[in-house]
Amino acid sequence: MGKSGETFNKKEKEKKRAKQKKDKAEKMEERKANAKKGKSLDEMMAYIDENGNISSTPPDPNKKKVFKQEDMLIGTPKYVPGSEEDSVRTGVVAFFNDEKGFGFINDLQTQERVFVHANNLSEPIKEGNRVSFEVEMGPKGASAVNVKKA
């Protein structure tokens, strides 16, 4: 006589799968029975008041504000070449690494940090030096060019 093709482990796995399938069907039936059907459009509608809060009542038409699409700014404003001043700025060298050839200058006017590379220096600089420079937008942001000791 040959062995049976079904082992105890196979039977147990089959029983487990059948139980999971039955539980899933019961849960689906329960969800269908408890679902709220037939909501009207008014019950599903939500409104936003003049302050941007969600409410169930429609807003007062007298408080309606009209906006032009052209006036809305989403994200950063468009870059307009030549809009930045090419004037000479002054600042103090906050950090400079001679070995790596880069550093940062704190702009005295705008209090922002500007990157500086050794190729843009007209003379050697050190931390704490007062310098004059021009700002040029590079691929990674603002960069100081024509850097000279002040």
NORCORKA-V31601 format. One record per backbone hydrogen bond with DSSP energy under -0.5 kcal/mol. CO is the residue of the C=O (numbers start at 1). NH is the residue of the N-H. E is the energy in kcal/mol with one decimal. If there is no record, write none. Layout:
# NORCORKA-V31601
co=CO nh=NH e=E
co=CO nh=NH e=E
This chain:
# NORCORKA-V31601
co=5 nh=7 e=-0.6
co=7 nh=11 e=-2.0
co=8 nh=12 e=-2.2
co=9 nh=13 e=-2.2
co=10 nh=14 e=-2.2
co=11 nh=15 e=-2.3
co=12 nh=16 e=-2.3
co=13 nh=17 e=-2.3
co=14 nh=18 e=-2.2
co=15 nh=19 e=-2.2
co=16 nh=20 e=-2.3
co=17 nh=21 e=-2.3
co=18 nh=22 e=-2.1
co=19 nh=23 e=-2.5
co=20 nh=24 e=-2.3
co=21 nh=25 e=-2.0
co=22 nh=26 e=-2.2
co=23 nh=27 e=-2.4
co=24 nh=28 e=-2.1
co=25 nh=29 e=-2.1
co=26 nh=30 e=-2.2
co=27 nh=31 e=-2.4
co=28 nh=32 e=-2.2
co=29 nh=33 e=-2.1
co=30 nh=34 e=-2.0
co=31 nh=35 e=-0.9
co=35 nh=37 e=-0.8
co=40 nh=44 e=-1.4
co=41 nh=45 e=-1.1
co=47 nh=55 e=-3.0
co=49 nh=52 e=-1.8
co=53 nh=49 e=-2.7
co=55 nh=47 e=-3.0
co=60 nh=63 e=-1.4
co=61 nh=64 e=-1.0
co=68 nh=71 e=-0.8
co=68 nh=72 e=-0.7
co=69 nh=72 e=-0.8
co=72 nh=74 e=-0.6
co=73 nh=75 e=-0.6
co=79 nh=81 e=-0.6
co=80 nh=83 e=-1.8
co=89 nh=133 e=-2.7
co=90 nh=108 e=-2.1
co=90 nh=109 e=-0.6
co=91 nh=131 e=-2.9
co=92 nh=94 e=-0.6
co=92 nh=106 e=-3.0
co=93 nh=128 e=-3.0
co=95 nh=104 e=-2.7
co=96 nh=98 e=-0.7
co=97 nh=101 e=-2.1
co=97 nh=102 e=-1.1
co=101 nh=118 e=-3.0
co=102 nh=97 e=-2.9
co=103 nh=116 e=-2.5
co=104 nh=94 e=-1.9
co=104 nh=95 e=-1.7
co=105 nh=107 e=-0.7
co=105 nh=114 e=-2.8
co=106 nh=92 e=-2.0
co=107 nh=111 e=-1.5
co=112 nh=107 e=-2.9
co=114 nh=105 e=-2.8
co=115 nh=144 e=-3.4
co=116 nh=103 e=-2.3
co=117 nh=120 e=-1.8
co=118 nh=121 e=-1.3
co=120 nh=147 e=-2.2
co=126 nh=129 e=-1.8
co=129 nh=93 e=-2.6
co=129 nh=131 e=-0.5
co=130 nh=150 e=-3.0
co=131 nh=91 e=-2.5
co=132 nh=148 e=-2.6
co=133 nh=89 e=-3.6
co=134 nh=145 e=-3.0
co=136 nh=138 e=-0.6
co=136 nh=143 e=-2.3
co=138 nh=141 e=-0.9
co=141 nh=138 e=-3.4
co=142 nh=115 e=-1.1
co=143 nh=136 e=-3.1
co=144 nh=117 e=-0.6
co=145 nh=134 e=-2.6
co=147 nh=122 e=-2.3
co=147 nh=123 e=-0.5
co=148 nh=132 e=-3.1
